[in-house]
Amino acid sequence: MRGRLRRAYESGRETARARRAAAEAEDAGVASPATPGPPASPEAMVVGAGSPAAMHSSTVSRDDTEVPHALRITAAWCWRLIVIGIVTWALIKVIGTISIVVIPLAVALLLSALLAPAVGWLLRARLPRSLATGVVLVGGLAAVVGTLTLVVNEFIKGVPELSEKSSQGIRQIQDWFKTGPLHLSDSQLDRYINEAQNWINGNTERFTSGALSTAATLAEVLTGTALVLFATFFFLRDGNNIWRFLVRLLPIAARWKVDDAGRASWATLGAYVRATVLVAFIDAVGIGIFLVLFDIPFAFPLAALVFLGAFIPIVGAFLSGVVAVLVALVDSGPVTALIILGAVVGVQQVEGHVLQPLIMGRAVAIHPLAVIIGIAAGVVLAGIAGALVAVPLIAVVNTAVRRLAARTVPDTPPDAVVVASQAP
């Protein structure tokens, strides 16, 4: 009985193997041994047919094997880049549509990165989180309002003197037009001045409409300011909880990697903002000292303008320094203006070759070409706000991409618990 069962088992296995081989041969287009076709003569040869091309692992049909591998790779890259471009374009359109919300949130993130260390100090001093956040936010707001008040008061005090100097400068320019290489007569000067006045009168309506549109956007500015204050408060108080909530929305396998990249990007943003504030302060002090030494009016407002302009890397402080040069030209003449211009250029050189590498460090090191392209793109897309946000955005994206592309696995938290569905 045992022998009969074994022979039946072996016969069943052979039958199953034969059927499996027949099915595989039929799928491959080859006659199976179980159903042989008509025998071919040894001398027979099929003309125009070669051996079937081997299919590559990346192809889905035999027709793809007729396309060169390089062309397949190029086509794959092209359609993926097209999809990425369409998604990017749609994202930019959406951001442009809700820019009144996106820009205040971006400014709130920058302020939160700047003020977060102060909140941490107060928390270590055992203050409640809400109280610590409120104290830091109110203190920062008071500092900004106080600085703006000083700037406006200095500007109001110096307007009469600057107007008188401007009149003198205009008379000097008129004299130069008469005695200089142009040799313009009084009638020609009067004609040009009348044409300028007529142009201004003809475009009064345009200027008025611009002023009205500016007044209309005042409500948007106030709304954006309120949103910045509220968002900064909640980012400082609940930023960690908000980030954890966002990370939990991701698949479990990606959470630790994204969390590591996000926290590294936040550290980069904080380092960038604090370094930028320090560099801007040094620029303002350096140019302000020369303005005070040469008794240039509006020294403090111009230094404050340089401080604000320095938040736009490479070009911001220089453009704000040009304003100081123009004021020096009107007030003290071309020689003093050239000296102030040399001071502005010298401060910019010290910033670019000493302060930026020393203070910024490797954590936020970005190539100057990327900075210039980012600023230009930011200006085109969102104006001054885009120029302010472009460089920190590039720094954050650079850090995030580097951490996500790294092959190292983030450190496991000491209190983490790993639960497996089954034993390995």
ABEGO torsion letter per residue (X at the ends): XAAAAAAAAAAAAAAAAAAAAAAAAAAAGBBBAABBBBBBBAABBBBGBBBBBBBBAABABAAAAABBAAAAAAAAAAAAAAAAAAAAAAAAAAAAAAAAAAAAAAAAAAAAAAAAAAAAAAAAAGBBAAAAAAAAAAAAAAAAAAAAAAAAAAAAAAAAAAAAAAAAAAAAAAAAAAABAAGBBAAAAAAAAAAAAAAAAAAAAAAAAAAAAAAAAAAAAAAAAAAAAAAAAAAAAAAAAAAAAAAAABBAAAAAAAAAAAAAAAAAAAAAAAAAAAAAAAAAAAAAAAAAAAGBBGAAAAAAAAAAAAABBGAAAAAAAAAAAAAAAAAAEAAAAAAAAAAAAAAAAAAAAAAAAAAAEAAABBBAAAAAAAAAAAAAAAEAAAAAAAAAAAAAAAAAAAAAABABBBBBBAABBBBBABBX
